[in-house]
Amino acid sequence: MNKNMKIVLPGGAGLVGQNLVAQLKRQGYTNLVVLDKHVTNLGILRKMHPDIVAELVDLADRGDWEKHLAGAEVVVMLQAQIGGTDYTEFERNNITSTKNVIEAMRAHQVPYYVQISSSVVESVADDWYTNTKKAQEEIALASGFPLVVLRPTLMFGWFDRKHLGWLSRFMQKVPVFPIPGHGRYLRQPLYVGDFCRVIISSIEHRTQGVYNISGLEEVDYIDIIREIKKATKAGCWIVKIPYSLFHGLLATWALFDKKPPFTTQQLAALVARDVFEVIDWPGIFQVKATPFAKAIDETYNDPEYGSVVLEF
């Protein structure tokens, strides 16, 4: 395997991208290019990895950034809008940017494509994230490139500024941590470190097809929160409150915050009772899965990356 192959990571300054860069470098890969529009998080990436190319660009606009795909052997499409209150952001970041990257790949004849999709494409949820991720995957599959589509479930790990990462920081700041309803909402959380090793295996073996990469352990939301509290030694009380009250609080929050950390759409997705397919991805990709409790401990207590926080 040529460890100097050029690997381009559009949207690479987010959760998966930051972890993937760290994992790739640990495995000896040297020619990495990250394209992202988040100024602060791109700066954090540059500070930790000054030896890679990291350029500030908006992939939803065609432009000079496309030159970086010249000579690339792999593109790992990480760009995604996960939350928010403006539909146009989902359209630009999940659909338009994907079309632009694929056109740039075609112009530069990039031979292999990794599309980071999401388990929500098979979800019963009906929201902007779910619908635009479905469209993004369809665009990738119709591109004609040799590709693998990976559909992870809810991820956590180093650099998690949203989801469990935000919840862990919120937990440190408040005396009472609210749980909507009974809290027994089944989740299949996936450790992003394991997921990055799946991506690297795909790159090395040029794997093709569509794969659901679900967390192997089924854990209720309230138990996830308890495990985070244990790992971070947070002193808050975990308190259940009525679902309707929780929904109202989120709706009120969104009136004063243009980028709320948790929206009413995400709350609806949380309680949707989705159960995602579990395949033998450790065997398929030759990756050893990390037990949930151990992964949570590594997430918050790793001496090198456990304290690095991205901007929301």
Secondary structure, 3 states (H helix, E strand, C coil): CCCCCCEEEECCCCHHHHHHHHHHHHCCCCCEEEEECCHHHHHHHHHHCCCCEEEECCCCCCCHHHHHHCCCCEEEECCCCCCCCCHHHHHHHHHHHHHHHHHHHHHHCCCCEEEECCHHHHCCCCCHHHHHHHHHHHHHHCCCCCEEEEEECCEECCCCCCHHHHHHHHHHHCCEEEEECCCCCEECCEEHHHHHHHHHHHHHHCCCEEEEECCCCCEEHHHHHHHHHHHHCCCCEEEEECHHHHHHHHHHHHHHCCCCCCCHHHHHHHCCCCCCCCCCHHHHHCCCCCCHHHHHHHHHHCCCCCCCCCCC
